[in-house]
Amino acid sequence: MSRIVFLNGSFLPIEEAKVPFMDRGFLFGDGVYEGIAILDGHLVDNDAHLERLERSLREVRIPNPYTRAEWTRLEEEIARRNGMTEGFIYFQVTRGVAERDFMFPENTAPTVAMFTQAKAIVNAPAAEKGIAVITVPDQRWSRRDIKSINLLAQVLAKQAAKEAGAQEAWMVQDGFVTEGGSSSGFIVTKEGRIVVRPLSNAILPGITRKSLLALSQDAGIELEERLFTVEEAYDAAEAFMTSASTFVLPIVSIDGRSIGDGKPGPITKKLREIYIRMASSPRMAAE
Ligand code: PMP
């Protein structure tokens, strides 16, 4: 079956999906995006992802081409057309096509592109073994709360991680961890409390982070929303990351130092289980 993508109102084979040369996404990185998991055929945390998309678009003043119900229909349709029941749906909106000039063009329709990536999220080997992380300086701009398609700093950070034999980079500013290249970062203290950086312009408001915090409260796990340093992370009992495409993944080393006993920790495992249970439940995922 040919891979079907969505571009500007049409579903079509990926080979036929062409974006014009003068698209502002291509020339300026002038756009925003979203990424959402699909599990057992349902969209995970769909409303929260669409709410964040609406906010990103508003913040960069790109008109939102679709209502929430229309976005949802497109997501469901692209998953159906690709026969995908577990994986990732990516969608982006750019300011559209216009002669290159910095200021917003007038009367230009946004470009909307959407594709799917089939992926085993629940049975990912990284969830069993845990992953290695390196730390790098956070070189991004000051509005990281907007899910911008400008990802050059993250491309460089994650490539540095790969070259060091790691699977994620934790970005660091003034000695404090901001977040992962494409994930939210957490540690667990020796007393069993989760520590996560509070929301601000310095990090993306992760949707998996938000859901997981609510679920961890229900499970009676204590939470500290505060900054943490790289040294505190080295010394933590456990560390983990969250993102829509991975859910909860244990981190077993940071900069080559083992975290805890160097194996996925019990609190991380429990949180992953709780999250998967929520994500597989049609009732909660539909909320
Ligand atoms: N931070 C950054 C920088 C990210 O790119 C992502 C994933 N897109 C996240 C955090 C996690 O966000 P979410 O749980 O919404 O996927």
Boltz pocket constraint, residues with backbone or C-beta under 6 A from the ligand:
constraints:
  - pocket:
      binder: B
      contacts: [[A, 35], [A, 179], [A, 180], [A, 181], [A, 182], [A, 183], [A, 184], [A, 204], [A, 205], [A, 206], [A, 207], [A, 208], [A, 209], [A, 242], [A, 243], [A, 244], [A, 245]]
      max_distance: 6.0
